């Protein structure tokens, strides 16, 4: 790659990652994690969700988190907004951007959100109207854009129809989500090119999961197709509770490591990112899927074995004999 293309990385671990953890991460630790992530070159951080505390107890401290973080200029602090009440709470906490979610799959939408797609779209339209009045930008994430574990393949035309619906109502960004890790590279490239060719003035983000080991391959395909914004989760945390066997999101540090090696400019300080990921096992009480945490970056060097000189001397002695 002769010229370094700028990519923008959004970390979703404080929301999409921590909401799936069995143990509650203390509010102060969440704030410290977000503050650390704020200083390493990420474009966006999905800090929390203003969902009902009864629905997701792990994020019951959404307001305290948003009010407690130290905001760094240039970083957008976004939150998942499920409904009007959540939007009102988010406005009180000065959230920079609303992230709204519904599924392209009728079955997944009913299972996940307890609403039909038409009901979800109508509810999100109301939230968007409130956001417009408050001057807050809105991104809409379309779950199951590449497949549903219950319905199978998803019609790309439905993805485009829903994107058109929300762009027409003022969405500044659309995220195509591989919620259950069913996407594959040629499929991703085709849909992303189609989207980019139609919605010229709307930010496109790709959100992939590594359920079947294709997350980074899908990121590569999307980048080559012209996508410049990617969601990822520190440590590879997260997953979809309605997709049996689904693993976490694409790992932020693994993604940045790969993209930087092949010549893209992510603007992210990789060593500082890995240091953030190193914190996670002690916070959540178990190892994380991150390859960078396990193995380190490819230029990491290890000491030779203590017996190396003896091994070399014996090898040279064989030549002398």
C-alpha positions as a Markdown table, in Angstrom:
| # | Residue | x | y | z |
|---|---|---|---|---|
| 1 | Unk | 0.0 | 0.0 | 0.0 |
| 2 | Unk | 1.8 | 3.1 | -1.2 |
| 3 | Unk | -0.3 | 5.6 | 0.8 |
| 4 | Unk | -1.6 | 5.0 | 4.3 |
| 5 | Unk | -5.4 | 5.2 | 4.3 |
| 6 | Unk | -6.9 | 6.5 | 7.5 |
| 7 | Unk | -9.3 | 4.2 | 9.3 |
| 8 | Unk | -11.4 | 5.0 | 12.4 |
| 9 | Unk | -11.8 | 2.5 | 15.2 |
| 10 | Unk | -14.7 | 2.6 | 17.6 |
| 11 | Unk | -14.3 | 0.5 | 20.8 |
| 12 | Unk | -17.6 | -0.9 | 22.2 |
| 13 | Unk | -16.3 | -2.9 | 25.1 |
| 14 | Unk | -17.6 | -0.8 | 28.0 |
| 15 | Unk | -21.1 | -1.4 | 26.7 |
| 16 | Unk | -21.2 | -4.4 | 24.3 |
| 17 | Unk | -18.5 | -6.3 | 26.1 |
| 18 | Unk | -19.3 | -5.7 | 29.8 |
| 19 | Unk | -23.0 | -6.2 | 29.4 |
| 20 | Unk | -22.4 | -9.9 | 28.8 |
| 21 | Unk | -20.3 | -10.4 | 31.9 |
| 22 | Unk | -21.7 | -12.4 | 34.8 |
| 23 | Unk | -20.0 | -10.3 | 37.4 |
| 24 | Unk | -20.7 | -6.5 | 37.8 |
| 25 | Unk | -17.7 | -4.4 | 37.1 |
| 26 | Unk | -17.6 | -1.6 | 39.7 |
| 27 | Unk | -18.4 | 1.9 | 38.3 |
| 28 | Unk | -15.0 | 3.3 | 39.2 |
| 29 | Unk | -13.3 | 0.6 | 37.2 |
| 30 | Unk | -15.5 | 1.2 | 34.2 |
| 31 | Unk | -14.7 | 4.9 | 34.4 |
| 32 | Unk | -11.0 | 4.2 | 34.7 |
| 33 | Unk | -11.1 | 1.9 | 31.7 |
| 34 | Unk | -12.9 | 4.4 | 29.5 |
| 35 | Unk | -10.5 | 7.1 | 30.6 |
| 36 | Unk | -7.6 | 4.9 | 29.6 |
| 37 | Unk | -9.2 | 4.2 | 26.2 |
| 38 | Unk | -9.8 | 7.9 | 25.7 |
| 39 | Unk | -6.1 | 8.7 | 25.5 |
| 40 | Unk | -4.9 | 6.3 | 22.8 |
| 41 | Unk | -6.4 | 7.5 | 19.5 |
| 42 | Unk | -9.8 | 5.8 | 19.3 |
| 43 | Unk | -12.4 | 7.6 | 17.3 |
| 44 | Unk | -15.5 | 6.6 | 19.4 |
| 45 | Unk | -16.1 | 4.8 | 22.6 |
| 46 | Unk | -19.5 | 3.2 | 23.3 |
| 47 | Unk | -19.5 | 4.0 | 27.0 |
| 48 | Unk | -22.7 | 2.4 | 28.2 |
| 49 | Unk | -26.4 | 1.8 | 27.5 |
| 50 | Unk | -29.4 | 3.6 | 28.9 |
| 51 | Unk | -31.4 | 0.4 | 29.0 |
| 52 | Unk | -33.6 | -0.5 | 32.0 |
| 53 | Unk | -31.3 | -1.6 | 34.9 |
| 54 | Unk | -33.7 | -4.6 | 35.4 |
| 55 | Unk | -33.0 | -5.7 | 31.8 |
| 56 | Unk | -29.2 | -5.4 | 32.0 |
| 57 | Unk | -28.0 | -5.0 | 35.6 |
| 58 | Unk | -24.4 | -4.9 | 34.4 |
| 59 | Unk | -25.0 | -1.4 | 33.0 |
| 60 | Unk | -27.3 | -0.1 | 35.8 |
| 61 | Unk | -24.7 | 2.7 | 36.5 |
| 62 | Unk | -25.0 | 4.3 | 33.0 |
| 63 | Unk | -25.6 | 7.8 | 34.3 |
| 64 | Unk | -22.8 | 7.6 | 36.9 |
| 65 | Unk | -20.4 | 6.4 | 34.2 |
| 66 | Unk | -21.2 | 9.1 | 31.7 |
| 67 | Unk | -21.0 | 11.8 | 34.4 |
| 68 | Unk | -17.8 | 10.4 | 35.8 |
| 69 | Unk | -15.6 | 10.0 | 32.7 |
| 70 | Unk | -13.0 | 12.6 | 31.7 |
| 71 | Unk | -13.9 | 13.6 | 28.1 |
| 72 | Unk | -11.0 | 14.0 | 25.7 |
| 73 | Unk | -11.5 | 16.4 | 22.8 |
| 74 | Unk | -11.9 | 14.6 | 19.5 |
| 75 | Unk | -13.3 | 11.4 | 21.1 |
| 76 | Unk | -17.1 | 10.8 | 20.6 |
| 77 | Unk | -18.7 | 9.2 | 23.6 |
| 78 | Unk | -21.7 | 7.3 | 22.4 |
| 79 | Unk | -24.3 | 5.2 | 24.1 |
| 80 | Unk | -26.9 | 2.6 | 23.1 |
| 81 | Unk | -30.4 | 4.1 | 23.4 |
| 82 | Unk | -33.3 | 1.6 | 23.5 |
| 83 | Unk | -36.3 | 3.9 | 23.8 |
| 84 | Unk | -37.5 | 7.4 | 24.6 |
| 85 | Unk | -37.0 | 7.1 | 28.3 |
| 86 | Unk | -33.4 | 6.0 | 27.7 |
| 87 | Unk | -32.9 | 8.9 | 25.3 |
| 88 | Unk | -34.1 | 11.4 | 28.0 |
| 89 | Unk | -31.7 | 10.0 | 30.5 |
| 90 | Unk | -28.9 | 10.1 | 28.0 |
| 91 | Unk | -29.6 | 13.8 | 27.2 |
| 92 | Unk | -29.3 | 14.6 | 30.9 |
| 93 | Unk | -25.8 | 13.0 | 30.8 |
| 94 | Unk | -24.7 | 14.8 | 27.7 |
| 95 | Unk | -24.1 | 11.8 | 25.5 |
| 96 | Unk | -22.4 | 12.9 | 22.3 |
| 97 | Unk | -24.2 | 10.5 | 20.0 |
| 98 | Unk | -27.1 | 8.1 | 20.2 |
| 99 | Unk | -26.6 | 4.5 | 18.9 |
| 100 | Unk | -30.0 | 2.9 | 18.1 |
| 101 | Unk | -30.4 | -0.8 | 17.3 |
| 102 | Unk | -32.9 | -3.0 | 15.6 |
| 103 | Unk | -32.6 | -6.2 | 13.6 |
| 104 | Unk | -33.0 | -6.8 | 9.8 |
| 105 | Unk | -34.3 | -10.2 | 10.8 |
| 106 | Unk | -38.0 | -10.3 | 12.0 |
| 107 | Unk | -37.3 | -13.4 | 14.1 |
| 108 | Unk | -34.2 | -12.0 | 15.8 |
| 109 | Unk | -35.9 | -8.6 | 16.4 |
| 110 | Unk | -38.8 | -10.3 | 18.2 |
| 111 | Unk | -36.5 | -12.6 | 20.2 |
| 112 | Unk | -34.1 | -9.8 | 21.1 |
| 113 | Unk | -36.3 | -6.7 | 21.4 |
| 114 | Unk | -39.8 | -8.2 | 21.9 |
| 115 | Unk | -41.1 | -6.2 | 19.0 |
| 116 | Unk | -41.8 | -6.6 | 15.3 |
| 117 | Unk | -39.5 | -4.7 | 12.9 |
| 118 | Unk | -42.2 | -2.2 | 12.1 |
| 119 | Unk | -42.7 | -1.6 | 15.8 |
| 120 | Unk | -39.0 | -1.1 | 16.4 |
| 121 | Unk | -38.7 | 1.3 | 13.4 |
| 122 | Unk | -41.6 | 3.4 | 14.7 |
| 123 | Unk | -40.1 | 3.5 | 18.2 |
| 124 | Unk | -36.7 | 4.5 | 16.9 |
| 125 | Unk | -38.3 | 7.2 | 14.8 |
| 126 | Unk | -39.6 | 8.8 | 18.0 |
| 127 | Unk | -36.1 | 8.7 | 19.5 |
| 128 | Unk | -34.6 | 10.2 | 16.4 |
| 129 | Unk | -37.1 | 13.1 | 16.5 |
| 130 | Unk | -36.1 | 13.8 | 20.1 |
| 131 | Unk | -32.4 | 13.7 | 19.2 |
| 132 | Unk | -32.9 | 16.0 | 16.2 |
| 133 | Unk | -34.6 | 18.5 | 18.5 |
| 134 | Unk | -31.7 | 18.3 | 20.9 |
| 135 | Unk | -29.1 | 18.5 | 18.2 |
| 136 | Unk | -27.6 | 15.1 | 19.0 |
| 137 | Unk | -26.4 | 13.0 | 16.0 |
| 138 | Unk | -27.8 | 9.5 | 15.6 |
| 139 | Unk | -26.2 | 6.3 | 14.4 |
| 140 | Unk | -28.4 | 3.3 | 13.6 |
| 141 | Unk | -27.0 | -0.2 | 14.0 |
| 142 | Unk | -28.7 | -2.9 | 11.9 |
| 143 | Unk | -28.3 | -6.3 | 13.6 |
| 144 | Unk | -28.1 | -9.5 | 11.6 |
| 145 | Unk | -27.2 | -7.6 | 8.4 |
| 146 | Unk | -25.4 | -10.7 | 7.1 |
| 147 | Unk | -27.5 | -13.5 | 8.4 |
| 148 | Unk | -29.8 | -14.7 | 11.2 |
| 149 | Unk | -29.2 | -17.9 | 13.1 |
| 150 | Unk | -33.0 | -18.6 | 13.0 |
| 151 | Unk | -34.0 | -17.4 | 9.6 |
| 152 | Unk | -30.7 | -18.0 | 7.7 |
| 153 | Unk | -29.6 | -15.6 | 4.9 |
| 154 | Unk | -30.9 | -12.1 | 5.1 |
| 155 | Unk | -32.0 | -10.3 | 1.9 |
| 156 | Unk | -29.5 | -7.4 | 1.2 |
| 157 | Unk | -32.5 | -5.5 | -0.2 |
| 158 | Unk | -34.0 | -5.4 | 3.3 |
| 159 | Unk | -30.8 | -4.1 | 4.8 |
| 160 | Unk | -30.8 | -1.3 | 2.2 |
| 161 | Unk | -34.5 | -0.6 | 2.8 |
| 162 | Unk | -34.0 | -0.1 | 6.5 |
| 163 | Unk | -30.8 | 2.0 | 6.0 |
| 164 | Unk | -32.8 | 4.2 | 3.6 |
| 165 | Unk | -35.6 | 4.5 | 6.1 |
| 166 | Unk | -33.3 | 5.8 | 8.9 |
| 167 | Unk | -31.1 | 7.9 | 6.6 |
| 168 | Unk | -34.2 | 9.6 | 5.4 |
| 169 | Unk | -35.1 | 10.5 | 9.0 |
| 170 | Unk | -31.7 | 12.1 | 9.7 |
| 171 | Unk | -29.3 | 9.3 | 10.7 |
| 172 | Unk | -25.8 | 10.5 | 10.3 |
| 173 | Unk | -24.4 | 6.9 | 10.4 |
| 174 | Unk | -25.4 | 3.4 | 9.7 |
| 175 | Unk | -23.6 | 0.3 | 11.2 |
| 176 | Unk | -23.9 | -3.0 | 9.4 |
| 177 | Unk | -23.7 | -5.6 | 12.1 |
| 178 | Unk | -22.6 | -9.3 | 11.8 |
| 179 | Unk | -24.3 | -9.9 | 15.1 |
| 180 | Unk | -24.0 | -13.7 | 15.1 |
| 181 | Unk | -20.7 | -14.1 | 13.1 |
| 182 | Unk | -22.3 | -15.5 | 10.0 |
| 183 | Unk | -20.7 | -13.0 | 7.5 |
| 184 | Unk | -18.0 | -14.0 | 5.0 |
| 185 | Unk | -15.6 | -11.7 | 3.1 |
| 186 | Unk | -17.2 | -11.6 | -0.4 |
| 187 | Unk | -20.6 | -11.1 | 1.1 |
| 188 | Unk | -19.3 | -8.3 | 3.3 |
| 189 | Unk | -17.5 | -6.6 | 0.4 |
| 190 | Unk | -20.6 | -6.8 | -1.8 |
| 191 | Unk | -23.0 | -5.3 | 0.7 |
| 192 | Unk | -20.6 | -2.6 | 1.8 |
| 193 | Unk | -19.9 | -1.5 | -1.8 |
| 194 | Unk | -23.7 | -1.4 | -2.4 |
| 195 | Unk | -24.3 | 0.7 | 0.7 |
| 196 | Unk | -21.4 | 3.1 | -0.1 |
| 197 | Unk | -22.7 | 3.6 | -3.6 |
| 198 | Unk | -26.1 | 4.7 | -2.4 |
| 199 | Unk | -25.6 | 6.6 | 0.9 |
| 200 | Unk | -22.8 | 8.9 | -0.1 |
| 201 | Unk | -23.1 | 11.4 | 2.8 |
| 202 | Unk | -23.7 | 8.9 | 5.6 |
| 203 | Unk | -20.9 | 7.3 | 7.7 |
| 204 | Unk | -20.8 | 3.5 | 7.3 |
| 205 | Unk | -19.4 | 1.4 | 10.1 |
| 206 | Unk | -18.8 | -2.4 | 10.1 |
| 207 | Unk | -19.4 | -4.4 | 13.3 |
| 208 | Unk | -18.3 | -8.0 | 13.1 |
| 209 | Unk | -18.1 | -10.9 | 15.4 |
| 210 | Unk | -15.5 | -13.7 | 15.4 |
| 211 | Unk | -17.9 | -16.6 | 16.0 |
| 212 | Unk | -16.5 | -18.6 | 13.0 |
| 213 | Unk | -13.0 | -17.1 | 12.9 |
| 214 | Unk | -13.7 | -14.7 | 10.1 |
| 215 | Unk | -13.8 | -11.3 | 11.8 |
| 216 | Unk | -10.5 | -10.0 | 10.7 |
| 217 | Unk | -10.9 | -11.4 | 7.2 |
| 218 | Unk | -14.3 | -9.6 | 7.0 |
| 219 | Unk | -12.6 | -6.4 | 8.2 |
| 220 | Unk | -10.0 | -6.7 | 5.4 |
| 221 | Unk | -12.7 | -7.2 | 2.8 |
| 222 | Unk | -14.6 | -4.2 | 4.0 |
| 223 | Unk | -11.5 | -2.0 | 4.1 |
| 224 | Unk | -10.7 | -3.0 | 0.5 |
| 225 | Unk | -14.3 | -2.2 | -0.4 |
| 226 | Unk | -14.0 | 1.4 | 1.0 |
| 227 | Unk | -15.2 | 1.1 | 4.5 |
| 228 | Unk | -13.3 | 3.4 | 6.8 |
| 229 | Unk | -15.0 | 2.9 | 10.2 |
| 230 | Unk | -15.0 | -0.3 | 12.3 |
| 231 | Unk | -16.4 | -1.3 | 15.7 |
| 232 | Unk | -14.3 | -3.6 | 17.8 |
| 233 | Unk | -14.2 | -4.6 | 21.5 |
| 234 | Unk | -11.2 | -4.6 | 23.8 |
| 235 | Unk | -10.1 | -8.1 | 24.5 |
| 236 | Unk | -12.7 | -9.5 | 22.1 |
| 237 | Unk | -15.4 | -9.2 | 24.7 |
| 238 | Unk | -19.1 | -9.5 | 23.9 |
| 239 | Unk | -21.4 | -11.8 | 22.0 |
| 240 | Unk | -25.1 | -12.3 | 21.2 |
| 241 | Unk | -27.2 | -14.1 | 23.8 |
| 242 | Unk | -29.6 | -15.2 | 21.1 |
| 243 | Unk | -27.1 | -17.0 | 18.9 |
| 244 | Unk | -26.0 | -20.4 | 20.3 |
| 245 | Unk | -22.2 | -20.6 | 20.2 |
| 246 | Unk | -21.7 | -17.0 | 19.3 |
| 247 | Unk | -18.4 | -15.6 | 20.6 |
| 248 | Unk | -17.4 | -12.0 | 21.1 |
| 249 | Unk | -16.8 | -9.0 | 18.9 |
| 250 | Unk | -13.8 | -8.5 | 16.7 |
| 251 | Unk | -10.9 | -7.8 | 19.2 |
| 252 | Unk | -9.8 | -4.2 | 19.1 |
| 253 | Unk | -6.1 | -4.8 | 19.6 |
| 254 | Unk | -6.0 | -7.7 | 17.2 |
| 255 | Unk | -7.7 | -5.6 | 14.6 |
| 256 | Unk | -5.4 | -2.6 | 15.0 |
| 257 | Unk | -2.3 | -4.9 | 15.0 |
| 258 | Unk | -3.4 | -6.4 | 11.6 |
| 259 | Unk | -4.4 | -3.1 | 10.0 |
| 260 | Unk | -1.2 | -1.3 | 11.0 |
| 261 | Unk | 1.0 | -4.2 | 9.7 |
| 262 | Unk | -0.6 | -4.1 | 6.2 |
| 263 | Unk | -0.2 | -0.3 | 5.9 |
| 264 | Unk | -3.4 | 1.3 | 7.2 |
| 265 | Unk | -3.3 | 4.2 | 9.6 |
| 266 | Unk | -5.7 | 3.6 | 12.6 |
| 267 | Unk | -4.4 | 6.5 | 14.7 |
| 268 | Unk | -4.4 | 4.1 | 17.7 |
| 269 | Unk | -1.4 | 3.6 | 20.0 |
| 270 | Unk | -1.2 | -0.2 | 19.9 |
| 271 | Unk | 1.0 | -0.7 | 23.0 |
| 272 | Unk | -1.3 | 1.5 | 25.1 |
| 273 | Unk | -4.3 | -0.4 | 23.7 |
| 274 | Unk | -2.7 | -3.8 | 24.7 |
| 275 | Unk | -2.0 | -2.4 | 28.1 |
| 276 | Unk | -5.7 | -1.6 | 28.4 |
| 277 | Unk | -6.6 | -5.1 | 27.4 |
| 278 | Unk | -4.2 | -6.5 | 30.0 |
| 279 | Unk | -6.5 | -5.0 | 32.6 |
| 280 | Unk | -9.5 | -7.0 | 31.6 |
| 281 | Unk | -8.9 | -10.5 | 33.1 |
| 282 | Unk | -8.6 | -9.0 | 36.6 |
| 283 | Unk | -11.7 | -6.9 | 36.1 |
| 284 | Unk | -14.0 | -9.6 | 34.8 |
| 285 | Unk | -12.4 | -12.7 | 36.5 |
| 286 | Unk | -11.5 | -14.8 | 33.4 |
| 287 | Unk | -9.2 | -14.8 | 30.4 |
| 288 | Unk | -10.1 | -12.9 | 27.3 |
| 289 | Unk | -9.9 | -14.1 | 23.6 |
| 290 | Unk | -7.4 | -11.4 | 22.6 |
| 291 | Unk | -4.4 | -12.8 | 20.8 |
| 292 | Unk | -2.4 | -9.7 | 21.6 |
| 293 | Unk | -2.9 | -10.3 | 25.3 |
| 294 | Unk | -1.8 | -14.0 | 24.9 |
| 295 | Unk | 1.1 | -13.7 | 22.4 |
| 296 | Unk | 1.9 | -10.0 | 22.0 |
| 297 | Unk | 2.5 | -8.1 | 18.8 |
| 298 | Unk | 4.6 | -9.9 | 16.1 |
| 299 | Unk | 7.7 | -7.9 | 16.8 |
| 300 | Unk | 7.8 | -9.0 | 20.4 |
| 301 | Unk | 11.1 | -10.8 | 21.2 |
| 302 | Unk | 11.7 | -13.6 | 23.7 |
| 303 | Unk | 15.0 | -14.6 | 25.4 |
| 304 | Unk | 16.8 | -17.6 | 24.1 |
| 305 | Unk | 16.8 | -20.7 | 26.4 |
| 306 | Unk | 19.2 | -20.8 | 29.3 |
| 307 | Unk | 21.0 | -23.7 | 27.7 |
| 308 | Unk | 21.4 | -22.0 | 24.3 |
| 309 | Unk | 25.2 | -21.6 | 24.4 |
| 310 | Unk | 25.6 | -25.3 | 25.3 |
| 311 | Unk | 23.3 | -26.3 | 22.4 |
| 312 | Unk | 25.3 | -24.1 | 20.0 |
| 313 | Unk | 28.6 | -25.5 | 21.2 |
| 314 | Unk | 27.5 | -29.1 | 20.7 |
| 315 | Unk | 26.2 | -28.2 | 17.2 |
| 316 | Unk | 29.5 | -26.6 | 16.2 |
| 317 | Unk | 31.4 | -29.5 | 17.7 |
| 318 | Unk | 29.6 | -31.9 | 15.3 |
| 319 | Unk | 30.9 | -29.8 | 12.3 |
| 320 | Unk | 34.4 | -29.9 | 13.7 |
| 321 | Unk | 34.3 | -33.7 | 14.0 |
